[in-house]
Amino acid sequence: MKALAEHLQQYFWETDLSKINLEKNREYIIERILELGDSDAVKWLFSTFSLIEITTTINNSRRISKKSINFWKIFLT
């Protein structure tokens, strides 16, 4: 699996990128990018994680705003 891209540092300002594990921190990464990410970050997200992983996170997350959840549910249907 890919490493967290350097251009995503702005979305993980409080975290050292080298300490983020893509598998272990999958939900955290998906939530943060879906909530705050620009188009490049979202492209990276969809090329790194499966649609099932992303939709599962959307459906189960309590950290993504309701507005963002609604947007992504409409966008992905």
N, C-alpha and C positions, 0 to 999 in steps of 0.2 A: 504494500500500500504506500501511496505517496506521503511525503512529509508535508507539514503545514507550510504553505508558501509564504515567503518573506513579505509579499505585498499585503498579507492579511494581518500584519502586526497591529495596524491601526484599530482592528476590532477586538484585539486581545491585549490591550494596553497594560493591563495589570499582571500579565503572565509572561514568563520567559518562553518563547516559542519552542526552544529545544526541550522543554519539559512537558509539552503537550503530546500525548500519545493519541494517534488518530483512532485507534480501536477503543481504548479505554475511555477517552473523552469525546466520543462520537456525538452524543446528544448535546453536550455543551457547545461543540463546534457548530453543529447544524443549527441550533437555536440562535447562536450569536450571529451567524451569517444571514439567516433568514430574517432576523430582526433588524440588523444594522447594515448588512452588506450592500455594496454597489453591484452593477452588472458583472464586472470581472470576478468579484468574490462569489457571486451566485453561479457563474459558469464553472469556476473551480470546484465549488461544492457539488454540482451535478456531475462533474467528471470524476469526482473522488468517491462519492457515496452513491449507493443504489437508490432508485426511486422508492423502493420499499423502506429502506432505512430513513429516508427523508420524510415520507408520509407517516410512518410510524411515530417519528419524533413530533411531527405536527399534531397528530391525533392525541398524543399522550403528554405533551408539554404543558407545564404550568408557568414557564418562564417566558414564553412567547406571548406578546400582547394579543388580545382578542382581535384587534384590527388586523394584525399581521397574519394570524391564523386564518381569518376569513379571506384575506387576499390570496394566500397560498393555496387554500382549498379551491377557490374559484380558478386560479391560474392553472392548477394541476388537473382540472377536470375537462 
